[in-house]
């Protein structure tokens, strides 16, 4: 199979400014589902998202796609 045929068979990549595929986080105060209220470009192609809880108005900011942040989180237990 040629390289052109392989590229044609692959699904198109989402645009760089499309929203992340993951669900918004839960609120740390009331455990409600938060909503994205602001999306800003960050350094090195990352995105800085601000979330707001509609129940208690708690806010959280998260950077997504930052290559320096990739190994920050520990793996889940049991994996």
Secondary structure as UniProt FT lines:
FT   HELIX           3..9
FT   TURN            16..17
FT   TURN            28..30
FT   STRAND          33..41
FT   HELIX           43..45
FT   STRAND          47..53
FT   TURN            54..56
FT   STRAND          59..64
FT   HELIX           67..69
FT   TURN            70..71
FT   TURN            77..78
//
